[in-house]
């Protein structure tokens, strides 16, 4: 039994060291980190997928002139310019259930895999707000152990 626990601890230590070395080696987060870090695909039912409709004027929003932050992107005068000059890989603007703007950097497209970094936090926050509004969650102060008792540690 002791050897089993010792082996498990060694395996965990080696795994954490490998992950740490990978982080130190690659250093700066990158949009293609999914290629170098472990990940898992979550499959869903085709019946539960929601497809957004696309606006007939999908590209017209990109022609709109906006005020840019001059020192950062002095030549960006339209939304399309901003996406290109800021090296944004993808920008999608959705209103209600309709995609009203969609633009990708040259090497990316709708089916590309992206590491979305902090976008996830905003998405999860929105989902929690909807769940509270619809009564599935009482408040942000509600303990997660009410939903997943295994997290209670008891």
C-alpha positions in Angstrom: 0.0 0.0 0.0 2.8 2.4 0.9 4.6 1.7 -2.4 1.3 2.4 -4.3 0.9 5.8 -2.6 4.6 6.6 -3.2 4.2 5.7 -6.9 1.1 7.8 -7.2 2.9 10.8 -5.6 5.9 10.3 -8.0 3.6 10.2 -11.0 1.8 13.4 -9.9 5.2 15.1 -9.3 6.5 14.1 -12.7 3.2 15.2 -14.4 3.3 18.6 -12.6 7.0 19.0 -13.4 6.3 18.3 -17.1 3.5 20.8 -17.2 5.6 23.4 -15.4 8.5 22.8 -17.8 6.1 23.2 -20.7 4.9 26.5 -19.3 8.5 27.7 -18.7 9.6 26.6 -22.2 6.8 28.2 -24.1 6.6 31.1 -21.7 4.0 33.5 -23.3 0.4 32.3 -23.9 -0.4 31.9 -27.5 -3.6 31.4 -29.5 -2.5 27.9 -30.5 -1.7 26.7 -27.0 -4.3 23.9 -27.5 -1.6 22.2 -29.6 1.0 22.0 -26.8 -1.2 21.5 -23.7 -3.5 18.6 -22.9 -7.2 19.2 -23.7 -10.3 17.2 -24.2 -13.2 17.6 -26.6 -16.6 17.7 -25.0 -19.1 16.2 -27.4 -22.7 17.3 -27.4 -26.0 16.1 -29.0 -26.6 17.5 -32.5 -30.1 18.3 -31.2 -28.8 20.8 -28.6 -26.7 22.9 -30.9 -27.9 26.5 -31.5 -27.1 28.0 -34.8 -27.0 31.8 -35.0 -28.6 33.4 -38.1 -26.3 35.6 -40.1 -27.2 39.1 -41.1 -27.7 39.8 -44.8 -25.4 42.9 -44.2 -22.7 40.9 -42.5 -19.8 43.0 -43.9 -21.4 46.5 -43.8 -20.7 47.0 -40.0 -17.0 46.7 -40.8 -17.2 49.8 -43.0 -18.4 51.9 -40.1 -15.9 54.6 -39.1 -14.9 54.6 -35.5 -12.7 56.7 -33.3 -9.4 54.8 -32.7 -7.0 55.2 -29.9 -4.5 57.2 -31.9 -1.2 56.2 -30.3 -2.0 52.5 -30.5 -3.5 52.1 -33.9 -3.2 55.4 -35.8 -4.2 54.1 -39.2 -7.3 52.2 -38.1 -10.4 54.1 -39.2 -13.0 51.4 -39.7 -13.9 48.3 -37.7 -12.3 46.2 -40.5 -9.1 48.2 -40.2 -9.1 47.7 -36.4 -9.4 43.9 -36.7 -6.5 43.8 -39.2 -4.2 46.3 -37.5 -4.7 44.9 -34.0 -3.9 41.4 -35.3 -7.2 40.2 -33.9 -7.7 36.5 -35.0 -11.5 36.6 -35.0 -14.2 39.1 -34.1 -17.8 38.2 -34.0 -20.5 40.6 -32.9 -23.9 39.0 -32.0 -27.1 40.9 -31.3 -30.0 38.8 -30.0 -29.7 35.6 -32.1 -28.1 37.1 -35.2 -24.4 37.5 -36.1 -24.2 41.1 -37.3 -20.4 41.2 -37.9 -17.8 38.4 -38.5 -14.2 38.9 -39.5 -11.2 36.6 -39.4 -7.5 37.3 -39.8 -6.2 35.8 -43.1 -5.0 32.4 -41.7 -8.2 31.8 -39.7 -11.8 31.0 -40.6 -15.1 30.0 -38.9 -13.9 26.4 -38.3 -10.5 27.3 -36.8 -9.7 26.3 -33.3 -8.9 29.2 -31.0 -7.7 29.6 -27.5 -10.1 32.2 -26.2 -8.3 33.0 -23.0 -10.4 35.4 -20.8 -13.4 35.4 -23.1 -14.4 32.3 -21.2 -14.9 34.3 -17.9 -17.3 36.7 -19.6 -19.2 33.8 -21.2 -19.5 31.9 -17.9 -20.5 35.1 -16.0 -23.3 35.6 -18.6 -24.5 32.0 -18.2 -24.6 32.4 -14.4 -26.6 35.6 -14.7 -29.1 33.8 -17.0 -29.3 30.8 -14.6 -30.0 33.2 -11.7 -32.6 35.1 -13.8 -34.3 31.8 -14.7 -34.2 30.5 -11.1 -31.7 27.7 -11.5 -29.3 29.4 -9.2 -30.4 31.4 -6.1 -27.5 33.9 -6.1 -23.8 34.2 -6.8 -23.3 33.4 -3.1 -24.8 29.9 -3.4 -22.2 27.2 -2.8 -21.2 25.0 -5.7 -21.5 22.0 -3.4 -25.2 22.3 -3.6 -24.9 21.3 -7.3 -21.9 19.1 -7.1 -21.8 17.4 -3.6 -18.6 15.6 -4.4 -16.8 19.0 -4.0 -17.7 19.2 -0.3 -14.8 17.0 0.7 -17.0 15.3 3.3 
